[in-house]
Amino acid sequence: MSQIVPGLGIVEEADAGKANAIYVETSSKQAALDLLVGQDSLKKELRYQIAHAKSRKEPVQHILLCGPQGRGKTAFAQAIAADSGVQLHLTSGRSLNRGSDLVGILTKLAAGDVLAVQDIEAVPEITSEYLVKALNDFAVDITLDSGMHARSITMPLPPFTLIGTSSKPSRVNEELSKWMISYDLMPYTDDEIRKLISRFAVNQGFTLASGVAELLAQFSESSPHSASVMLKRIKDQGFVIQGCLSVDAASDSLRHLGYRRIGPNSHDLIKALRTMPGIEFERFVADVFQRNGYTAELTAATGDHGIDIILRKLGRVIVVQCKQWDGTVGEPVLREFYGSLVAVRADGGFVVTTSSFTSQAEEFARDKPIELYDIDALIRLCLDGGTGIGRSSENGLFGRIK
C-alpha cells in the first residue's frame, strides 16, 4: 500500500506504517530540511537541488538515499517534498510485486509530486522496467480487458520526482539507478544523537534530566531508530516518573532491558571476535567502520566475489573482506581479493582478520590500494574511537579518505 503524506510529523522508516527514526516538527516558518538533525552536507546538496528545480519550475531530480535502516532516509524524502511544496506518495519496494501495483500509484501523481519508494532494491525486475519507462517517457502502459479482448494503451504521466531509499544500494536495479542522484546518509555524531534523543523524549511526552541524553546515547548504536526504540521501551516499562526520566531511573532501565556495551578489555574482545559466528563478525566489522564515518552494506552470502562489506565515504567505494582465521592470511588471498577489487571498480579495499598477515601478503599490499587490519589493528580501531589504523597508517587509504 502506498501512503500519501500531506505534512510532517513522526516520519516512517523501512516499511510504511512502522515507527521511525527521525522526529520532524511541523513549522510554517522554517524549512523542513532545517528541522532535521545532522547530515549537513546532504542538506546543503538537497537545498541546491530544490532551489534549482523551483527556479526552472521543474520537479526535483530523481534521488537515491543510501544508508542503514533507521538512519532517517524517509525523513529526508518527506522534507524534500515539504520544501518543494508538493505531495509525497510513500510506498515500499516489497509491496510493488506486479506492474499493476506501480501503475495504480503512478496514475495518482500530480505534476511535481514525489514518489518515495522505501527499500527500492526490493522492487522486482518486471516492476523496475515499468518504473524506468515512467522515468524515461513520463508514460505508462495500461492493459484493458483480458484474454482475446485485451488491449494496451499508453497513458501519459505528469513530470514527477522519484526518491528511492536503500540500505543495499549495490542491489538497486542498474537501469533504475542511472536515473537517480545517489546520496549517502552518514553516521550521526554523539552530539547529534543526544539532540535526537531529547527530541524523541519530548515527542513521547516526557523530559530528560541532565545527563540522561548523554547516558542513553552510549547505547543507541549511533542510530536514530535504535535510540527511538530504546526510549519507547524505557517509557513502556514504567521508568518515566511524573513526566521525567532521571539518571538513576535511566541507569536502572538500561540494566533491566539488557543494554550492554563491550567493555574496554582487549583480551575479552579478541576472544569474542574469534568465537562469534562468521556473519556476526562481518556485522561487527561493518559497525566498527560505520562508527568511523563510513556507510556500510553487507553483501549477499553468495556471488559476492570474496567481498563481504561495501563501504562508502565522500563519494568513494571501499570493499572489505573479513577473514575470521586462526592461521595467518597469505599473499594468495590478497591476490584474489585485489582481482575482485579491480573487477568491481572499487577505489580501494580493506582486509580484516582475527589473526595476522604473512610478510609476503604485506609486501604484496604495499603498492596496492589495500589496507590490512590484523587483530591488533582492529582492536585499536574499536577501542580508540577510530585512531587505530592498519598498515601504512601515515599515508594509507584509510587516512586519505578521512
Buried (B, 14 or more C-beta within 10 A) or exposed (E): EBEEBEEBEBBBBBBBEBEBBBBBEEEEEEBBBEBBBBBEEBBEBBBEBBEEBBEEEEBBBBBBBBBBBBBBBBBBBBBBBBBBEBBBBBBBBBBBBEBEBBBEBBEEBEEBBBBBBBBBBBBBEEBBBBBBBBBEEBEBBBEEEEEEEEEEEEEEBEEBBBBBBBBBBBBBBEBBBEBBEBBBBBBBBEEBBBBBBBBBBEBBEBEBBEEBBBBBBEBBBBBBBBBBBBBEBBBEEEBBEEEEBBBEBBEBBBEEBEBEEEEEEBEEBBEBBBEBEEEEBBBBBBBBBBBBBBBBBBBEEEEBBBBBBBBBBEEBBBBBBBBBBEEBBBBEBBEEBBEBBEEBEBBBBBBBBBBBBBEEBBEBBEEBBBBBBBBEBBBBBBBEEBEBBBBBBEEBBBEEBE
